Amino acid sequence: MSQHGSGPRNRPAHVPVLLDRVVALFAPALDHPGSVMVDCTLGLGGHSEAVLERCSLARVIGIDRDPHALEAAGERLAPYGDRFTGVHAVYDEIADVLDDLGLASVDGVLFDLGVSSMQLDVRERGFAYAEDAPLDMRMDDSEQSGGPTAADVLNTYPVGELTRILKEYGEERFARKIAHAVVREREKEPFSSSARLVELLYAEIPAPARRTGGHPAKRTFQALRMEVNDELAVLRRAIPAAIDAIGVGGRVVVESYHSLEDRLVKRAFTAVTRLDVPEDLPFVPEGAEPALRLVTRGAEVADEHEIEQNPRAASVRLRAVERVTPSRGVA
């Protein structure tokens, strides 16, 4: 991937997952003057940069709740001038963002879910388990954001709620065992940094289980991050808002890395692409056609070569839909 406009020269190149496929999916929708794509998960701006570079007629609006990401991406994309607009918001606020910018509809909306490489790379954010850091994990860590940190979750949630979060969001087999250990240990001293939590996880997860499935802290850290940032609830609101935001020919593309996220996206896409008439009806009445069509068959995955180059690609599931009829209320 080109590093044109990549900001600070010492930043390591980071190629987003399925980058070429994502750009190819958007290209037909962005091939006209005045076309607009919304990158709902701007991060370091890798997807946005590729779209701006390869889709010369398009503008990009980049949304991110992380002010550090907005600043870094803004530097990277500065060479594109007014073709790029960065907005500090949570991505379920897409309707308000477009309203503020005077846009009735757009031609593409992208979600690349999960934590960005930037958040993992900055130790003080507390997203990574490889080294000791404060247990924060808020994607928006500005003073105005408020909201609980990962330490708050560990130190205040009852054992049943901790168990549920670890089981649902982390798909952690030893959720109940870990939750009881957290409650026991926080009575001695509240949790404040990642090293102590990682130590607890090594103690509670049996050795045979630690030898498979990656780092033993991976699932717990994922669960805490999803809880702290209310990720599933935000996504549940954002997908319908994104579908409503696209005009005819516009596309919504989603990259998920967690089964709960992918299931939610699949359900939302199925609902808007399903033909809602009796199966034995010999014809489809006018106006009964679904408003959108599936662009991908099921969920697309990364090939072995990409996974080898970028291990994060191993769990990606990509889905896309396209609007084929105007949304209600649009002439």
HELIX and SHEET records of a PDB file:
HELIX    1   1 LEU A   19  PHE A   26  1                                   8    
HELIX    2   2 ALA A   27  LEU A   30  5                                   4    
HELIX    3   3 GLY A   46  ARG A   54  1                                   9    
HELIX    4   4 PRO A   67  LEU A   77  1                                  11    
HELIX    5   5 ALA A   78  ARG A   83  5                                   6    
HELIX    6   6 TYR A   91  GLU A   93  5                                   3    
HELIX    7   7 ILE A   94  ASP A  100  1                                   7    
HELIX    8   8 SER A  117  ASP A  121  1                                   5    
HELIX    9   9 ARG A  123  ARG A  125  5                                   3    
HELIX   10  10 GLU A  143  SER A  145  5                                   3    
HELIX   11  11 ALA A  150  THR A  156  1                                   7    
HELIX   12  12 VAL A  159  GLU A  168  1                                  10    
HELIX   13  13 ALA A  175  LYS A  188  1                                  14    
HELIX   14  14 SER A  194  GLU A  204  1                                  11    
HELIX   15  15 ALA A  207  ARG A  210  1                                   4    
HELIX   16  16 LYS A  218  VAL A  228  1                                  11    
HELIX   17  17 GLU A  231  ALA A  245  1                                  15    
HELIX   18  18 SER A  259  THR A  273  1                                  15    
HELIX   19  19 GLU A  304  GLN A  309  1                                   6    
HELIX   20  20 PRO A  311  SER A  315  5                                   5    
SHEET    1   A 7 PHE A  84  HIS A  88  0                                        
SHEET    2   A 7 ARG A  59  ASP A  64  1                                        
SHEET    3   A 7 VAL A  36  ASP A  39  1                                        
SHEET    4   A 7 VAL A 106  ASP A 112  1                                        
SHEET    5   A 7 ILE A 246  SER A 256  1                                        
SHEET    6   A 7 ARG A 317  ARG A 323 -1                                        
SHEET    7   A 7 LEU A 292  LEU A 294 -1                                        
END                                                                             
